[in-house]
Amino acid sequence: MKLVKHIANLGYGSRRQVQWMFREGRVTDSAGEVLYADDRVAHEAVCIDGEPLDPPPGLLLVLHKPVGYTCSTKDAGRLVYDLLPPRFRLRDPVLSTVGRLDRDTSGLLLLTDDGQLLHRIISPKANLPKTYEATLARPLRGDEADVFASGTLLLESETTPLKPARLEVIDATHARLTIGEGRYHQVRRMFAAVGNHVEALHRSRVGGLALDGLAEGEWRIAGDEDRARLFDAV
């Protein structure tokens, strides 16, 4: 692929804008030598304004999503993409959220431009565990762990029972729930089904991958170790 198109696909600008970057001498190699649009240079050796290019397609990001942000590119209000460099929103292939966290849920959110990886993570066959920390409006009644683990719980308006899920009681109004599927608002609806209400919800883990100290709104590029840990728990 030509260098101009490659840089444009990474979201740095239209092809015309990228061509102007070359003309202005903003595109260099790692040694600071000015590059030209027809040069053939490895991705990792290219810099723009002295900074290395963002990773090529196959990108996986780990984001600590705050409450109040929506997993969308078009909805009104604050979007998770507002937490990333603006060019990430313009990448081709598109950088998509891996599943969704609703506006009122915080925690670990993955984004990728790798369609095969996205499908592998969200596929029901993957049975990838996801762990949530829930703050509840009322004290737990004591039988929730057995109900959630039974594999017989039906959510309102559904006809297929939920797969068994694991509940760990932290205290009377705080619990940790690990599920292996991802139905619409599933955790909130599970607690509603046993007569409770989730006041705050935070996703702490997907597979074997955790936030590892990322503060709210912070993100990192997932490396090979992160990718391996993601599927460790399967």
C-alpha positions in Angstrom: 0.0 0.0 0.0 1.3 3.5 -0.8 2.5 5.5 2.1 -0.1 8.3 1.6 -3.0 5.9 1.6 -1.6 4.0 4.6 -1.3 7.2 6.7 -4.7 8.4 5.6 -6.2 5.1 6.6 -4.7 5.5 10.1 -6.9 8.6 10.5 -4.3 11.4 10.1 -6.3 13.1 7.4 -7.6 12.8 3.9 -5.2 11.7 1.2 -4.9 15.3 0.1 -4.2 16.4 3.7 -1.6 13.7 4.0 0.1 14.8 0.8 0.4 18.3 2.2 2.1 16.8 5.3 4.7 15.4 3.0 5.1 18.7 1.2 5.5 20.5 4.6 8.2 18.0 5.7 6.2 16.7 8.6 6.6 13.0 7.6 10.1 11.7 8.4 11.8 8.5 9.2 12.9 7.6 12.7 16.2 9.4 12.2 14.4 12.6 11.3 15.1 12.5 7.5 12.2 13.9 5.5 10.2 11.3 3.6 8.5 11.6 0.2 5.1 10.2 -0.8 6.6 7.6 -3.1 9.2 6.3 -0.6 8.9 2.7 0.5 9.4 2.6 4.3 8.3 0.1 7.0 5.4 1.3 9.1 7.5 1.3 12.3 10.1 3.6 10.8 7.6 6.4 9.9 7.0 9.5 12.1 4.7 12.4 11.8 5.8 15.6 13.6 8.5 13.5 15.2 6.1 11.0 16.7 5.8 7.3 15.5 2.7 6.3 13.6 -0.2 4.8 15.5 -0.3 0.9 15.3 -1.3 -0.5 12.0 -4.6 -2.4 11.5 -5.1 -5.1 14.1 -5.2 -2.5 16.9 -6.7 -3.5 20.2 -7.3 -0.9 22.9 -8.1 -1.2 26.6 -10.2 1.7 27.8 -11.4 2.5 31.4 -14.8 3.9 30.5 -16.3 6.4 32.9 -20.0 6.7 33.7 -21.8 9.1 31.3 -20.1 8.0 28.1 -22.0 6.2 25.3 -20.5 3.4 23.2 -21.5 4.9 19.9 -20.2 7.1 17.1 -23.4 9.0 16.5 -25.4 9.4 19.7 -25.8 12.8 21.3 -23.7 13.6 24.4 -20.4 12.3 25.4 -19.0 9.3 23.4 -16.2 6.9 24.3 -14.4 8.1 21.2 -14.1 11.5 22.8 -11.6 9.9 25.2 -9.3 8.9 22.3 -7.2 10.9 19.9 -9.6 12.3 17.2 -7.8 10.4 14.4 -8.7 7.1 16.0 -12.3 7.8 15.0 -11.3 8.1 11.4 -9.3 4.9 11.0 -10.1 2.5 8.1 -10.9 -0.3 9.0 -13.1 1.3 11.6 -12.2 1.1 15.3 -15.3 -0.4 17.0 -16.2 -1.1 20.6 -16.2 -4.8 21.4 -19.8 -5.1 22.7 -21.2 -2.2 24.7 -21.3 -0.8 28.2 -24.4 1.2 28.8 -24.1 4.9 29.7 -24.4 4.3 33.4 -21.8 1.5 33.6 -18.1 2.1 34.0 -15.1 -0.1 33.6 -13.1 -2.2 31.1 -14.1 -1.6 27.5 -12.2 -3.1 24.5 -12.0 -1.4 21.0 -10.6 -3.0 17.9 -10.4 -2.6 14.1 -9.8 -6.4 13.7 -13.2 -7.9 12.7 -12.1 -11.5 13.3 -10.8 -10.7 16.8 -14.0 -8.8 17.6 -16.1 -11.8 16.5 -14.0 -14.2 18.5 -14.5 -12.1 21.7 -18.3 -11.5 21.4 -19.3 -14.9 19.9 -21.6 -16.9 22.2 -19.4 -19.9 21.5 -16.4 -18.2 23.1 -18.2 -18.1 26.5 -15.7 -15.4 27.5 -16.3 -14.5 31.1 -17.0 -10.9 32.1 -16.9 -9.8 35.7 -18.9 -6.9 37.1 -18.9 -5.2 40.5 -22.4 -4.2 41.5 -23.7 -1.8 44.2 -27.3 -2.7 45.1 -30.2 -0.6 46.4 -31.2 -3.3 48.9 -29.4 -5.9 50.9 -29.0 -9.3 49.3 -31.6 -11.8 50.5 -29.2 -14.8 50.5 -30.3 -17.1 47.7 -29.1 -15.0 44.7 -25.9 -17.1 44.2 -27.9 -20.3 43.9 -30.5 -18.7 41.5 -27.8 -17.2 39.3 -25.8 -20.5 39.2 -28.9 -22.7 38.4 -29.0 -22.1 34.7 -32.8 -21.8 34.9 -33.2 -18.0 35.5 -35.5 -16.4 32.9 -35.3 -12.7 32.3 -38.4 -10.7 31.7 -39.8 -11.1 28.1 -37.3 -13.9 27.3 -37.9 -17.6 26.7 -34.3 -18.9 26.9 -32.8 -19.3 30.4 -29.5 -17.7 31.3 -26.4 -19.7 31.4 -25.1 -20.3 34.9 -23.3 -17.3 36.4 -21.1 -16.9 39.5 -22.0 -14.5 42.3 -19.5 -13.5 45.0 -21.0 -11.6 48.0 -18.7 -8.7 49.1 -21.1 -7.4 51.7 -24.9 -6.9 52.1 -25.2 -4.4 49.2 -22.1 -5.2 47.1 -21.5 -8.2 44.9 -19.2 -9.4 42.2 -21.0 -11.2 39.3 -19.2 -13.2 36.5 -21.3 -14.1 33.4 -20.4 -15.9 30.2 -22.9 -14.2 27.8 -23.9 -10.7 27.0 -27.6 -10.1 26.8 -29.1 -6.6 26.8 -28.5 -5.0 30.2 -28.1 -8.5 31.5 -26.5 -7.8 35.0 -29.1 -5.2 35.8 -32.0 -7.4 34.7 -30.6 -10.4 36.7 -30.7 -8.4 39.9 -34.1 -7.1 39.0 -35.3 -10.7 38.6 -34.4 -11.4 42.2 -36.1 -8.2 43.5 -33.2 -5.8 43.7 -31.9 -2.8 41.8 -28.4 -2.0 40.6 -27.4 1.5 41.7 -23.8 1.4 40.3 -22.1 -1.1 37.9 -18.5 -1.5 37.0 -16.9 -4.1 34.7 -13.6 -5.1 36.2 -12.5 -7.9 33.9 -13.0 -9.5 30.5 -11.6 -13.0 30.2 -8.3 -12.8 32.1 -7.8 -9.1 31.2 -8.1 -6.4 33.8 -7.7 -2.6 33.9 -4.3 -2.9 35.7 -4.3 0.6 37.2 -5.9 2.5 34.3 -7.7 5.5 35.8 -11.1 6.5 34.5 -10.9 7.9 30.9 -7.4 6.4 30.4 -6.5 3.9 27.7 -3.7 1.7 26.5 -2.7 -0.3 23.5 -3.0 -4.0 24.2 0.1 -5.9 23.7 0.7 -9.6 23.0 0.6 -10.4 26.7 -2.8 -8.6 27.1 -4.2 -10.6 24.1 -3.0 -13.9 25.7 -4.5 -13.0 29.0 -7.8 -12.1 27.4 -8.4 -15.7 26.5 -6.7 -17.3 29.5 -9.9 -17.8 31.4 -11.7 -19.6 28.6 
